[in-house]
Amino acid sequence: MNLLNTILIGLKEIWAHKFRSILTMFGIVLGVASLVGMSAIIKGMENGMRESMIAMGGADKVIVEQQSVPSVQDHLADQATGRTMRDVMALRRSAPLVRAVSPQMSILNATVSRGQKIADVWECTGVWDEVLDMNLHVLEHGRFFNEIDEEKASAVCVIGVGIRDALFGTPEEVGYEVIPIGEQIQIGGQTFTIVGMFTRYMSEQEAKERQIAREQAALGKAAPVQSGPKRRKGWGSRGGWAFTRKNMNLYMPLNTAWVRFRAAGDASGVPDPRLSDIELKVHDVGRIEAALQQARNVLLVTHNGIEDFSFRTQENQIESINKQIQNARLSGGIIAGISLLVGGIGIMNIMLASINERIREIGTCKALGATGPAIFTQIVVESAVLSVLGALAGLVASAGLVDVLALISPTANSPVITWQARGIAVAFSAGVGIVAGLFPAIKAARLSPIQALRYE
C-alpha cells in the first residue's frame, strides 16, 4: 500500500463521515485561525511601534529628562536649576560626540484659535531650527525661522497639517488644499503669522490607503468609506500617535516663547527660564554610551554637581518594543497552542471511535496480508490528512478574522499576515494530527486478525 493510496483512503473515510469530520476539524480551524490572527496582530503592533519610533527621531536621538534630586543630595535640592540654556551652550561647546542639541520651551495651556475655531494642539513650543533634524520634520510650504526671527522674537510660527485642518478646514471640507502661509492665528491671545507648514505625516498603511483613494478618484470612482470610530476634528490621520503628534505640533522661535510667554512670569510674577526639553543627537549610535557619559560630565558641571537629570534613549524604546513583542508572541503562542492541542484531542477521540467501527475491516485487511506497519501508517495518515484539511480551512478563516480585526484596529497597527505564520500554523497542526493519531494507530496495528474478524 503506497502513500498515495493511503491518503486517498483517508480522504474517502473523511468524506464518508462528513459531519463528524467537520466537527473534528473545527478545533484545528480555531487553533490555526487564532495562531495566524495573533501573529498578524503582533506584526502590526511591531510595525506601528517601529514606525512611531522612527518618526520621532530615530535611534540616535536622546532626551535629557528632569528627575528628582538623588536622596544623597536632598540637602542641595533648593540649588537644583533644572534644564537651562546654560546646559545647551555647554553641550554644544564641550560634547564633541553630540552632533546636535535642540532646546525646547513649551507654552502650557495656550489656546490656538482662528475666529471661532480652536485647534487641539499637541505641543506649542519654542524651538531652534535643530528641531527639524531632531524630529525628522519635512517643511512642505513656506519657510522655517531664521536668525532675525529669533533675535527680534518675531510673532511667527510653523504649524503641522493637522492644525491647518482644524483652523482652516480639510481639503475634503473646502474642496481644495488650503495653504495658510501668511495667515494669522491667535496663540494665547496674541496674534501670530504662519510662515511655514509641515508635510502630512502618516503611517505606511495610511499612505497606501490614500494612494488607492487618489487612484480611484482619478478613475472617477468614489473613495471607500473609512470605517472605525470618529476622530476629533483636527487630529488628522488615523495613523499612530507619533504621526498624530507631529501633525498637531506648533513651533515658534525659542526667544519668542521666552519673551512673549515666559519672561513676564507666572501669577507670582517670577520669570521661568527653564527649558521644557533638551534633545540630543549623537554622531554614532555605536558610541552612544560614550556620548551619554560625555554629556553627563558636562551637565554635572553646569548643574554644580547635582544630578537632577537623566537620559532617555530610543535604544531603550527599541528594547522595550522587542520585550513587548516577545511577551505578546509567547502569550499568544501559548493560547493558540492550547487551541490546537484541544483540536488534536478531538482528532484522537474521533480516530479511536473510527477504529472501533472498523475493527472487522482491519481484521479483513490483515487476513489478506496487510502488515501492522501498513495499518499503522494508514491511521496516522488519515489523522494527518484530517488535521491538514482543518489547517487549510483555518487559513481561510484567519484571512476573514484579520479583515475584521483591521476594521477595529488603528491604521498604524493594522494586522499583517505573514507566510511564516501560515507555515508554522500548518506545520504545527499537521504535527498535532500525527501525534494525535499515534495511539489509535498503535492500537489498530496490534489488533489480532482472528479477534478482529470475530468482533461484533
C-alpha distance (Angstrom), angle and dihedral (degrees) to the residues before:
residue distance angle dihedral
M1 . . .
N2 3.77 . .
L3 3.79 126.0 .
L4 3.82 94.6 -104.5
N5 3.81 92.4 55.3
T6 3.80 89.2 46.7
I7 3.82 91.4 53.5
L8 3.81 91.1 47.4
I9 3.81 90.6 51.2
G10 3.81 88.9 50.1
L11 3.81 91.6 51.3
K12 3.81 91.0 48.2
E13 3.79 90.6 51.1
I14 3.82 90.6 50.2
W15 3.81 90.8 47.7
A16 3.81 91.5 48.8
H17 3.82 89.4 58.5
K18 3.79 100.5 34.2
F19 3.80 100.0 157.4
R20 3.80 93.7 44.9
S21 3.81 90.8 47.6
I22 3.81 92.5 50.0
L23 3.79 91.5 52.1
T24 3.80 89.7 47.3
M25 3.80 92.7 50.5
F26 3.80 92.5 47.1
G27 3.80 91.9 83.8
I28 3.82 90.8 51.9
V29 3.81 90.7 46.7
L30 3.81 91.5 53.9
G31 3.79 92.1 44.6
V32 3.81 94.3 51.1
A33 3.81 92.7 43.4
S34 3.80 91.3 50.4
L35 3.81 92.4 46.5
V36 3.81 94.3 49.5
G37 3.82 92.4 40.7
M38 3.80 91.9 49.7
S39 3.79 90.9 49.3
A40 3.82 91.1 48.7
I41 3.81 92.1 51.0
I42 3.80 92.5 49.4
K43 3.82 91.9 47.0
G44 3.79 89.4 51.3
M45 3.80 90.8 49.2
E46 3.79 90.5 49.3
N47 3.81 92.6 50.0
G48 3.81 91.4 47.4
M49 3.80 94.8 48.9
R50 3.79 93.8 46.1
E51 3.81 92.0 47.3
S52 3.79 89.3 50.4
M53 3.79 92.1 49.3
I54 3.80 92.1 50.6
A55 3.81 91.4 45.5
M56 3.81 90.6 54.8
G57 3.78 94.1 57.0
G58 3.78 113.3 -67.6
A59 3.80 133.7 -104.4
D60 3.83 95.4 -55.1
K61 3.81 93.9 63.8
V62 3.81 121.7 104.8
I63 3.81 127.9 -174.3
V64 3.80 120.5 -150.2
E65 3.79 103.9 -142.5
Q66 3.76 128.6 -165.5
Q67 3.79 115.9 -120.9
S68 3.77 137.5 175.8
V69 3.78 118.1 -82.0
P70 3.85 110.3 -93.3
S71 3.80 114.1 -100.1
V72 3.81 91.7 -112.5
Q73 3.82 88.0 59.7
D74 3.81 98.8 44.5
H75 3.80 90.0 118.9
L76 3.84 88.4 62.4
A77 3.81 96.3 49.2
D78 3.82 93.2 107.9
Q79 3.83 89.4 56.9
A80 3.82 95.1 54.7
T81 3.80 108.1 118.2
G82 3.80 100.6 -169.5
R83 3.80 121.0 -145.4
T84 3.79 113.1 -27.9
M85 3.80 140.8 163.1
R86 3.79 87.6 -94.9
D87 3.79 87.5 68.6
V88 3.80 91.4 49.3
M89 3.78 94.9 51.1
A90 3.81 92.1 45.4
L91 3.81 92.2 50.7
R92 3.78 92.1 49.1
R93 3.79 90.6 49.3
S94 3.81 104.2 37.9
A95 3.82 108.4 26.9
P96 3.83 107.4 74.0
L97 3.82 92.8 172.6
V98 3.82 88.5 63.3
R99 3.79 110.8 78.6
A100 3.82 100.0 -174.6
V101 3.81 136.9 21.9
S102 3.82 121.3 -166.1
P103 3.83 118.9 -168.8
Q104 3.80 116.8 -161.6
M105 3.80 131.3 -167.7
S106 3.80 113.1 -168.7
I107 3.80 122.3 -150.7
L108 3.78 106.0 -140.4
N109 3.80 123.2 -148.0
A110 3.81 92.7 0.9
T111 3.80 111.0 154.6
V112 3.81 114.2 -137.2
S113 3.79 111.4 -156.3
R114 3.79 147.1 151.9
G115 3.77 114.3 -158.9
Q116 3.79 107.1 -48.4
K117 3.81 94.4 -18.3
I118 3.79 120.4 97.6
A119 3.81 126.1 -167.1
D120 3.78 119.5 -143.0
V121 3.82 93.1 -135.9
W122 3.79 118.8 -162.3
E123 3.82 95.2 -155.4
C124 3.80 132.7 5.0
T125 3.78 103.5 -169.4
G126 3.78 143.2 166.8
V127 3.82 110.2 -133.3
W128 3.79 147.6 161.3
D129 3.78 121.5 -119.5
E130 3.84 89.5 -97.6
V131 3.79 86.1 82.7
L132 3.82 89.2 76.7
D133 3.80 91.6 64.3
M134 3.80 93.1 34.6
N135 3.81 95.6 57.9
L136 3.82 98.1 24.1
H137 3.80 94.8 -115.7
V138 3.80 121.4 177.4
L139 3.80 117.8 -153.5
E140 3.81 108.7 -144.4
H141 3.82 101.5 173.7
G142 3.79 133.7 24.2
R143 3.79 124.0 -8.8
F144 3.78 142.5 -66.4
F145 3.80 126.0 -116.6
N146 3.80 121.8 -68.3
E147 3.80 133.8 -158.5
I148 3.81 91.9 -89.2
D149 3.82 91.7 55.8
E150 3.80 89.5 50.1
E151 3.80 95.2 45.5
K152 3.80 95.4 47.2
A153 3.81 94.8 38.4
S154 3.80 88.1 -125.9
A155 3.80 119.0 -160.2
V156 3.82 94.6 -118.7
C157 3.78 131.3 124.9
V158 3.79 144.0 -174.9
I159 3.79 116.9 -140.4
G160 3.78 138.9 -162.7
V161 3.78 120.6 -115.9
G162 3.81 91.2 -109.3
I163 3.81 90.4 62.7
R164 3.82 89.1 49.6
D165 3.80 89.3 53.1
A166 3.81 92.2 50.5
L167 3.82 97.0 46.8
F168 3.81 103.1 31.6
G169 3.80 103.7 22.1
T170 3.79 133.5 -102.5
P171 3.82 120.8 -82.9
E172 3.82 88.0 -108.1
E173 3.82 91.3 54.7
V174 3.81 99.5 46.0
G175 3.80 98.2 30.1
Y176 3.81 96.2 -119.7
E177 3.79 139.3 48.9
V178 3.79 111.7 -86.2
I179 3.81 114.3 -142.1
P180 3.82 102.9 -165.3
I181 3.81 98.1 -168.2
G182 3.82 108.2 146.7
E183 3.82 93.2 16.4
Q184 3.79 119.9 127.0
I185 3.78 128.4 -127.4
Q186 3.79 135.2 176.0
I187 3.81 120.5 -110.9
G188 3.77 113.7 -175.7
G189 3.79 90.2 -22.4
Q190 3.83 93.5 -51.4
T191 3.79 124.8 111.3
F192 3.81 116.6 -116.4
T193 3.81 130.5 -179.7
I194 3.80 119.8 -134.3
V195 3.81 109.2 -128.1
G196 3.81 99.9 167.6
M197 3.79 145.1 15.7
F198 3.79 129.4 -157.3
T199 3.77 124.7 -131.0
R200 3.79 120.4 -97.6
Y201 3.78 110.0 -87.1
M202 3.78 116.6 -149.1
S203 3.75 141.9 156.2
E204 3.79 121.8 -95.6
Q205 3.80 89.8 -107.0
E206 3.79 93.4 53.0
A207 3.80 91.1 46.5
K208 3.81 88.6 56.2
E209 3.80 91.2 49.2
R210 3.80 91.7 50.5
Q211 3.80 91.1 48.1
I212 3.81 90.1 52.6
A213 3.82 90.4 48.1
R214 3.82 90.8 51.1
E215 3.80 91.8 49.0
Q216 3.80 91.2 49.7
A217 3.79 90.6 47.9
A218 3.80 89.9 51.3
L219 3.80 88.9 53.0
G220 3.80 91.1 49.5
K221 3.80 94.9 -108.7
A222 3.75 124.0 134.9
A223 3.80 115.2 -105.9
P224 3.80 114.4 -110.5
V225 3.77 115.6 -98.1
Q226 3.78 110.3 -108.3
S227 3.75 111.7 -127.6
G228 3.77 128.7 -153.2
P229 3.79 135.8 68.5
K230 3.76 119.6 -28.5
R231 3.76 117.7 -104.0
R232 3.75 127.6 -138.2
K233 3.75 112.7 -95.4
G234 3.76 112.5 -94.6
W235 3.78 96.5 26.0
G236 3.76 90.0 103.2
S237 3.75 117.9 -170.1
R238 3.78 129.5 46.4
G239 3.78 87.5 -135.2
G240 3.79 130.2 110.4
W241 3.77 125.8 -53.4
A242 3.82 92.3 -100.5
F243 3.81 92.2 60.1
T244 3.81 91.5 44.5
R245 3.78 89.6 50.2
K246 3.80 93.4 51.1
N247 3.80 91.9 46.4
M248 3.82 90.5 52.8
N249 3.82 97.5 47.5
L250 3.81 122.7 118.8
Y251 3.81 119.6 -166.9
M252 3.80 130.9 -168.0
P253 3.83 130.2 173.8
L254 3.80 112.0 -73.3
N255 3.80 92.6 -124.1
T256 3.81 89.9 50.6
A257 3.80 90.7 55.8
W258 3.80 90.1 50.4
V259 3.81 98.9 44.4
R260 3.79 98.2 40.4
F261 3.80 102.0 35.7
R262 3.81 112.0 15.2
A263 3.82 108.8 31.3
A264 3.81 93.4 68.6
G265 3.80 89.0 58.0
D266 3.75 131.3 -141.4
A267 3.81 128.2 -65.0
S268 3.80 89.1 -59.6
G269 3.82 91.1 53.2
V270 3.82 94.6 -118.0
P271 3.84 113.5 139.2
D272 3.79 115.7 -127.8
P273 3.83 112.5 -143.4
R274 3.80 94.8 173.4
L275 3.79 120.7 118.0
S276 3.78 122.5 -125.8
D277 3.80 93.2 -142.8
I278 3.76 142.9 0.6
E279 3.78 115.1 -159.3
L280 3.79 125.9 -169.8
K281 3.77 137.1 -166.1
V282 3.77 120.3 -157.2
H283 3.78 126.9 -144.2
D284 3.80 95.2 -128.6
V285 3.81 126.1 24.5
G286 3.81 88.1 -156.8
R287 3.82 89.4 63.3
I288 3.77 97.0 41.7
E289 3.82 93.3 122.2
A290 3.80 91.3 55.4
A291 3.82 90.3 46.7
L292 3.81 91.4 51.1
Q293 3.80 91.7 49.1
Q294 3.78 89.1 50.2
A295 3.82 91.4 49.5
R296 3.82 90.3 46.6
N297 3.80 91.7 54.0
V298 3.81 91.1 50.7
L299 3.81 93.3 48.3
L300 3.80 92.6 47.9
V301 3.79 87.5 59.4
T302 3.82 94.3 48.7
H303 3.82 91.1 44.3
N304 3.81 92.7 49.9
G305 3.80 92.3 -115.2
I306 3.83 94.4 -52.4
E307 3.80 110.4 131.4
D308 3.81 98.5 -150.9
F309 3.82 92.3 143.0
S310 3.79 140.0 69.5
F311 3.80 137.9 -172.7
R312 3.79 127.2 -115.0
T313 3.79 114.9 -167.4
Q314 3.77 133.6 -168.1
E315 3.80 85.6 -125.3
N316 3.79 87.3 67.8
Q317 3.79 88.9 52.4
I318 3.81 91.1 50.3
E319 3.81 90.4 52.3
S320 3.80 90.0 47.3
I321 3.82 91.0 49.6
N322 3.81 92.0 49.7
K323 3.79 91.3 48.7
Q324 3.80 92.3 49.4
I325 3.81 91.0 48.2
Q326 3.81 92.4 49.2
N327 3.81 92.2 48.4
A328 3.80 91.5 47.8
R329 3.81 91.9 48.5
L330 3.78 91.6 48.3
S331 3.80 95.8 48.7
G332 3.81 93.4 41.1
G333 3.79 91.8 46.0
I334 3.80 91.5 51.9
I335 3.81 91.5 50.6
A336 3.80 92.9 47.1
G337 3.82 90.8 44.4
I338 3.80 90.8 54.1
S339 3.81 89.3 51.4
L340 3.80 90.6 52.3
L341 3.81 91.9 47.0
V342 3.80 89.7 52.5
G343 3.80 87.7 51.8
G344 3.80 89.2 49.4
I345 3.80 91.0 53.3
G346 3.80 87.9 52.7
I347 3.80 90.4 52.4
M348 3.80 91.5 49.1
N349 3.78 90.8 50.1
I350 3.79 93.9 49.6
M351 3.82 92.4 45.7
L352 3.82 90.4 53.0
A353 3.80 89.1 50.6
S354 3.80 89.8 47.9
I355 3.81 91.7 52.5
N356 3.78 91.5 51.2
E357 3.80 88.6 53.2
R358 3.83 92.4 47.8
I359 3.81 101.7 43.4
R360 3.83 93.6 114.8
E361 3.83 89.6 45.7
I362 3.81 90.6 52.0
G363 3.81 90.0 47.2
T364 3.82 90.5 51.9
C365 3.82 91.1 50.2
K366 3.78 91.3 50.9
A367 3.81 91.7 46.6
L368 3.81 88.5 54.2
G369 3.81 91.9 52.9
A370 3.85 106.3 -84.6
T371 3.80 109.8 148.2
G372 3.80 127.5 -136.6
P373 3.83 92.6 -109.1
A374 3.82 90.2 52.3
I375 3.82 91.4 52.5
F376 3.83 89.2 45.1
T377 3.81 91.5 51.6
Q378 3.81 92.6 47.9
I379 3.83 93.4 53.5
V380 3.82 93.4 45.0
V381 3.81 91.8 48.3
E382 3.82 91.1 49.0
S383 3.81 89.0 52.0
A384 3.82 91.7 47.1
V385 3.83 91.9 47.7
L386 3.79 89.7 51.4
S387 3.81 92.2 51.2
V388 3.83 94.6 44.1
L389 3.80 91.5 50.9
G390 3.81 87.6 50.2
A391 3.82 89.4 49.3
L392 3.80 92.5 51.8
A393 3.79 90.1 49.0
G394 3.82 87.4 47.9
L395 3.81 90.7 55.2
V396 3.79 89.8 54.7
A397 3.80 90.4 47.5
S398 3.82 91.2 47.7
A399 3.81 90.9 56.9
G400 3.80 90.1 56.6
L401 3.81 91.1 43.8
V402 3.80 92.2 52.6
D403 3.82 90.9 48.8
V404 3.81 88.7 55.4
L405 3.80 91.5 46.9
A406 3.82 90.3 50.1
L407 3.81 89.8 58.6
I408 3.80 93.4 56.4
S409 3.81 100.6 36.7
P410 3.84 127.9 80.5
T411 3.79 113.6 -92.6
A412 3.80 93.4 -116.8
N413 3.80 89.0 54.9
S414 3.80 97.8 43.7
P415 3.83 109.5 150.8
V416 3.79 114.7 -102.8
I417 3.82 120.2 -157.0
T418 3.80 113.1 -145.7
W419 3.80 127.8 -160.8
Q420 3.78 88.0 -130.0
A421 3.81 90.9 61.7
R422 3.80 91.1 47.2
G423 3.80 92.0 50.0
I424 3.80 92.6 48.2
A425 3.81 91.3 48.3
V426 3.82 93.5 51.0
A427 3.81 93.6 43.2
F428 3.80 92.9 47.6
S429 3.79 93.0 47.1
A430 3.82 90.8 48.8
G431 3.81 88.9 50.2
V432 3.80 90.3 49.9
G433 3.82 89.6 50.7
I434 3.79 92.6 50.5
V435 3.80 93.1 47.5
A436 3.81 90.6 45.8
G437 3.80 90.1 53.0
L438 3.82 96.3 50.0
F439 3.81 98.4 82.8
P440 3.83 95.0 44.9
A441 3.84 89.2 44.9
I442 3.79 92.6 51.5
K443 3.81 89.9 48.0
A444 3.81 91.6 50.6
A445 3.82 93.8 45.3
R446 3.82 91.7 53.3
L447 3.81 95.1 52.2
S448 3.80 114.0 121.7
P449 3.84 109.3 -125.7
I450 3.83 91.7 -139.7
Q451 3.82 93.3 52.0
A452 3.82 91.0 42.4
L453 3.81 92.8 53.5
R454 3.81 90.7 48.7
Y455 3.86 91.2 49.4
E456 3.83 113.0 117.5
